[in-house]
Amino acid sequence: MSDFTSKTTRKKILFIVNPISGTRGKESILHTINKTVDTEIFDIEILFTRKKGDAQQIITEKIAEGYKYFVAVGGDGTVNEVGSAIVNTECAMGIIPLGSGNGLARHLKIPLDAAKAIQVINKLKIEAIDYGIVNGLPFFCTCGVGFDAHIGYRFAKEKGRGFFNYVKVALSDFIWYKPKKYKVKIDDAQKMKVRAFLITCANASQYGNNAYIAPNADIQDGLLDIAIMSPINLLQAPAIGAMLFTRTINKSTVLQTGKAHKVVIKRKREDVVHFDGEPIIMDRKIKISVINKGLKVIVP
């Protein structure tokens, strides 16, 4: 078989690398990709993003060139950009998790080791998973309001990345943070007024770093897991933190849980919302819904 023939029969796969995600350098990832990807199956291309939003434009152009496989090389923000660009298409996303939290990769049990994650891609096992929408923007792990959104906004302004820097910001702000009042409507049926430390709508089970806000979340059930945390004090905080990391937070008396197809949250004024770890200022009214099995992902 000639080289031209073999190249045309291989599947076009694009690796989209975020050079600034997480805490690890990206110098070795090119070597790892070229060494580990099965070139009898794939025709490889690698591109680096330069700014937020690059992945969307790149993928749109590459779909027109016949690409069907796109690999997010980075953290949850990179995964969100790549996934958002291919939802409701025949394209599939792979993940090489190099971020700080890696929430979707951890939920899907994709290895955090880059070479092992590429071996998953080589096997090309594809499943369709759900994704959420918050005020028109797709998310794949979690979105929400309250303390976690506030900390995400603060953390985004910090120079240091990584889990320990995140914890440092959270501890410094916890003492003075004031829980907000919200009106919540679930599936056009249940309505409630709450004063909450945080409200999370989870498609996947965790925020990232194995912090499980919705331990029983099913990423293929067409439902979001809702977690409403009541105000907590300094004495309660260590136990709540431990329950997040031991997958037992759903047993806490400070957490109200449920499942829904759609949720509407209203607050007094526009404020920050987080989705897949990315903070953004949104209107006082937040509409959240789920699309069943709208994204194809390469999984172990």
C-alpha positions as CSV (number, residue, x, y, z in Angstrom):
1,M,0.0,0.0,0.0
2,S,1.4,3.4,-0.9
3,D,1.9,6.1,1.7
4,F,-0.8,8.2,-0.1
5,T,-3.3,5.4,0.0
6,S,-2.6,4.6,3.7
7,K,-2.9,8.3,4.7
8,T,-6.3,8.7,3.0
9,T,-7.7,5.6,4.7
10,R,-6.6,6.7,8.1
11,K,-9.0,8.7,10.4
12,K,-8.2,12.4,10.7
13,I,-7.7,13.3,14.3
14,L,-6.9,16.7,15.7
15,F,-5.2,17.2,19.1
16,I,-6.0,20.7,20.4
17,V,-3.5,21.7,23.1
18,N,-4.1,24.4,25.7
19,P,-0.5,25.5,26.6
20,I,-1.5,27.2,29.8
21,S,-3.9,24.7,31.4
22,G,-3.1,23.1,34.8
23,T,0.3,23.2,36.5
24,R,2.3,20.9,34.2
25,G,4.4,22.0,31.3
26,K,3.4,21.0,27.8
27,E,6.8,20.5,26.4
28,S,6.7,16.7,26.4
29,I,3.1,16.3,25.1
30,L,4.0,16.5,21.4
31,H,6.5,13.7,21.9
32,T,4.0,11.6,23.8
33,I,1.3,12.1,21.2
34,N,3.6,11.3,18.3
35,K,5.1,8.3,20.1
36,T,1.8,6.8,21.4
37,V,-0.9,7.4,18.9
38,D,-1.6,4.4,16.6
39,T,-0.6,5.9,13.2
40,E,-2.1,2.8,11.4
41,I,-5.5,4.1,12.6
42,F,-5.0,7.9,12.8
43,D,-3.6,10.7,10.6
44,I,-2.4,13.1,13.3
45,E,-2.5,16.9,13.5
46,I,-1.6,18.9,16.5
47,L,-2.5,22.6,17.1
48,F,-2.0,24.9,20.1
49,T,-4.6,27.4,21.1
50,R,-3.5,31.0,21.7
51,K,-6.5,32.4,23.4
52,K,-10.0,31.5,24.7
53,G,-12.3,30.7,21.8
54,D,-9.6,29.4,19.5
55,A,-10.8,25.8,19.7
56,Q,-14.3,26.6,18.4
57,Q,-13.0,28.3,15.3
58,I,-10.4,25.7,14.6
59,I,-12.9,22.8,15.0
60,T,-15.4,24.5,12.7
61,E,-12.8,24.7,10.0
62,K,-11.5,21.2,10.5
63,I,-15.0,19.6,10.4
64,A,-15.3,21.1,6.9
65,E,-12.1,19.4,6.0
66,G,-13.5,16.0,7.0
67,Y,-12.2,15.6,10.6
68,K,-14.4,13.6,13.0
69,Y,-12.1,13.1,16.0
70,F,-11.0,16.0,18.2
71,V,-8.9,15.6,21.3
72,A,-8.9,18.2,24.1
73,V,-5.4,18.3,25.6
74,G,-5.8,20.4,28.8
75,G,-8.2,21.0,31.6
76,D,-12.0,21.2,32.0
77,G,-12.0,24.6,30.2
78,T,-10.4,23.1,27.1
79,V,-12.7,20.1,27.3
80,N,-15.6,22.5,27.4
81,E,-14.4,24.4,24.4
82,V,-13.9,21.3,22.3
83,G,-17.1,19.6,23.5
84,S,-19.2,22.7,22.8
85,A,-17.9,22.8,19.2
86,I,-19.0,19.3,18.4
87,V,-22.3,18.7,20.4
88,N,-25.1,17.2,18.3
89,T,-22.7,16.2,15.5
90,E,-21.2,12.9,14.4
91,C,-17.8,14.0,15.7
92,A,-16.3,12.5,18.8
93,M,-14.1,14.0,21.5
94,G,-11.1,12.4,23.2
95,I,-9.5,13.8,26.3
96,I,-5.9,14.0,27.5
97,P,-6.4,15.5,30.9
98,L,-3.7,17.9,31.8
99,G,-5.7,20.4,33.9
100,S,-6.0,21.2,37.5
101,G,-9.4,19.5,38.1
102,N,-10.1,17.2,35.2
103,G,-13.7,16.6,36.3
104,L,-15.1,15.0,33.2
105,A,-12.0,12.8,32.6
106,R,-12.2,11.6,36.2
107,H,-15.9,10.8,36.0
108,L,-15.4,8.9,32.8
109,K,-12.3,7.1,34.3
110,I,-10.0,8.4,31.6
111,P,-6.4,8.0,32.9
112,L,-4.6,11.1,34.1
113,D,-1.4,9.8,32.6
114,A,-1.1,11.2,29.1
115,A,0.3,8.0,27.4
116,K,-2.5,5.9,29.0
117,A,-5.1,8.4,27.9
118,I,-3.9,8.1,24.4
119,Q,-4.1,4.3,24.6
120,V,-7.8,4.8,25.3
121,I,-8.1,6.9,22.2
122,N,-6.4,4.2,20.1
123,K,-9.1,1.8,21.0
124,L,-11.7,4.2,19.8
125,K,-14.6,3.1,22.0
126,I,-17.3,5.8,21.7
127,E,-20.3,6.5,23.9
128,A,-22.8,9.3,23.8
129,I,-23.1,11.3,27.0
130,D,-25.5,14.1,28.2
131,Y,-24.5,17.7,28.4
132,G,-26.1,20.7,30.2
133,I,-26.9,24.2,29.0
134,V,-26.8,27.3,31.2
135,N,-28.2,30.4,29.6
136,G,-27.3,29.1,26.2
137,L,-23.8,27.9,27.0
138,P,-23.0,24.1,27.1
139,F,-21.4,22.5,30.2
140,F,-20.4,18.9,30.7
141,C,-19.5,18.5,34.5
142,T,-21.2,21.1,36.7
143,C,-22.6,24.6,36.8
144,G,-23.9,26.6,39.6
145,V,-24.1,29.7,41.8
146,G,-22.9,30.6,45.3
147,F,-19.6,30.0,47.1
148,D,-18.0,27.7,44.5
149,A,-18.8,30.2,41.7
150,H,-17.4,33.0,43.8
151,I,-14.2,31.1,44.5
152,G,-13.9,30.2,40.8
153,Y,-14.1,33.9,39.9
154,R,-11.5,34.8,42.5
155,F,-9.2,31.9,41.5
156,A,-9.3,33.0,37.9
157,K,-7.7,36.2,38.9
158,E,-4.8,34.5,40.7
159,K,-1.5,33.9,39.1
160,G,-1.0,30.5,40.7
161,R,-2.9,27.4,39.4
162,G,-3.5,24.0,40.9
163,F,-5.5,22.5,43.6
164,F,-3.6,23.9,46.6
165,N,-3.8,27.4,45.3
166,Y,-7.6,26.9,44.9
167,V,-7.9,25.7,48.5
168,K,-5.9,28.7,49.7
169,V,-8.4,31.1,48.0
170,A,-11.4,29.1,49.4
171,L,-10.1,29.2,52.9
172,S,-9.3,32.9,52.8
173,D,-12.8,33.8,51.6
174,F,-14.9,31.4,53.5
175,I,-15.0,33.4,56.8
176,W,-16.6,36.5,55.3
177,Y,-18.7,35.0,52.4
178,K,-22.4,35.6,52.9
179,P,-24.9,33.0,51.5
180,K,-27.4,34.5,49.1
181,K,-31.1,34.2,48.7
182,Y,-32.5,32.4,45.6
183,K,-35.8,31.5,44.0
184,V,-35.6,28.0,42.4
185,K,-38.0,26.4,40.0
186,I,-37.5,22.7,39.1
187,D,-39.2,21.2,36.0
188,D,-42.0,23.8,36.0
189,A,-43.4,22.1,39.1
190,Q,-41.6,22.5,42.4
191,K,-40.8,26.1,43.5
192,M,-38.8,27.1,46.5
193,K,-37.2,30.1,48.1
194,V,-33.8,29.3,49.7
195,R,-30.9,30.9,51.4
196,A,-28.0,28.8,50.1
197,F,-24.3,28.5,50.5
198,L,-24.3,27.1,46.9
199,I,-26.5,25.6,44.3
200,T,-25.0,23.1,41.9
201,C,-26.5,21.5,38.8
202,A,-24.4,18.4,38.0
203,N,-24.3,16.4,34.8
204,A,-21.2,14.5,36.0
205,S,-20.5,13.5,39.6
206,Q,-17.7,15.9,40.5
207,Y,-16.3,19.3,40.3
208,G,-12.8,17.9,39.6
209,N,-9.9,16.7,41.8
210,N,-12.3,14.0,43.0
211,A,-14.5,16.4,44.9
212,Y,-17.9,14.7,44.5
213,I,-20.8,17.2,44.8
214,A,-23.3,14.6,43.2
215,P,-21.9,11.1,43.8
216,N,-24.8,9.4,42.2
217,A,-24.9,11.5,39.0
218,D,-25.4,9.4,35.8
219,I,-24.0,11.1,32.7
220,Q,-26.4,9.3,30.4
221,D,-29.8,9.5,32.2
222,G,-31.0,12.7,30.7
223,L,-31.3,14.3,34.1
224,L,-29.3,16.9,36.1
225,D,-28.5,16.2,39.8
226,I,-29.4,19.2,41.9
227,A,-27.5,20.0,45.1
228,I,-28.6,22.9,47.3
229,M,-26.3,23.4,50.3
230,S,-27.6,25.4,53.3
231,P,-25.4,28.0,55.0
232,I,-22.6,26.4,56.9
233,N,-20.3,27.7,59.6
234,L,-16.6,27.3,60.3
235,L,-17.0,24.3,62.6
236,Q,-19.0,22.4,59.9
237,A,-16.7,23.2,57.0
238,P,-14.0,20.5,57.6
239,A,-16.6,17.7,57.8
240,I,-18.4,19.0,54.7
241,G,-15.0,19.1,52.9
242,A,-14.2,15.5,53.9
243,M,-17.6,14.3,52.7
244,L,-17.0,15.9,49.3
245,F,-13.8,13.8,48.9
246,T,-15.3,10.6,50.3
247,R,-18.3,10.6,48.0
248,T,-20.7,10.9,51.0
249,I,-21.8,14.6,50.7
250,N,-25.3,13.4,49.6
251,K,-25.7,12.0,53.1
252,S,-25.1,15.4,54.7
253,T,-28.0,17.1,56.5
254,V,-26.9,20.5,55.0
255,L,-27.5,19.3,51.4
256,Q,-30.9,19.1,49.7
257,T,-30.7,16.9,46.5
258,G,-32.9,16.0,43.6
259,K,-33.0,15.4,39.9
260,A,-34.4,17.5,37.1
261,H,-34.7,18.1,33.4
262,K,-34.5,21.8,33.8
263,V,-33.9,24.3,36.6
264,V,-34.5,28.1,36.8
265,I,-32.6,30.1,39.4
266,K,-33.4,33.7,40.2
267,R,-31.4,36.0,42.4
268,K,-31.5,39.7,43.3
269,R,-28.9,40.9,40.8
270,E,-26.5,39.7,38.1
271,D,-23.6,37.8,39.6
272,V,-21.0,35.1,38.8
273,V,-22.0,31.6,37.6
274,H,-19.5,28.8,37.2
275,F,-19.7,26.1,34.5
276,D,-17.0,23.4,34.1
277,G,-14.8,25.5,36.4
278,E,-15.0,28.6,34.3
279,P,-16.6,31.7,36.1
280,I,-18.7,34.1,34.1
281,I,-21.0,37.0,35.1
282,M,-24.6,36.2,34.1
283,D,-28.0,37.8,34.5
284,R,-30.1,37.5,37.7
285,K,-32.2,34.8,35.9
286,I,-30.4,31.5,35.1
287,K,-32.0,28.8,32.9
288,I,-30.4,25.4,33.1
289,S,-31.4,22.3,31.1
290,V,-29.9,19.0,29.9
291,I,-29.6,17.4,26.5
292,N,-29.7,13.6,26.6
293,K,-26.7,11.9,24.9
294,G,-25.8,14.9,22.8
295,L,-22.0,14.5,22.8
296,K,-19.9,11.6,21.6
297,V,-16.8,10.9,23.7
298,I,-14.0,8.3,23.4
299,V,-14.1,6.4,26.7
300,P,-12.1,3.5,28.3
